[in-house]
């Protein structure tokens, strides 16, 4: 699974209120735990940018 698909998968699980385990996700998505950590960090950083108004709204 490519990174955009992984990010969407993780984000969707979070939106649906499901708990996520780095270990379980790494096995399901067949990637290293460190990859999952980076993906979660990327999602978190995006939300921080949105909260700080750094992402421009589409016109």
Beta strands, then each sheet from edge to edge (+ up, - down):
end
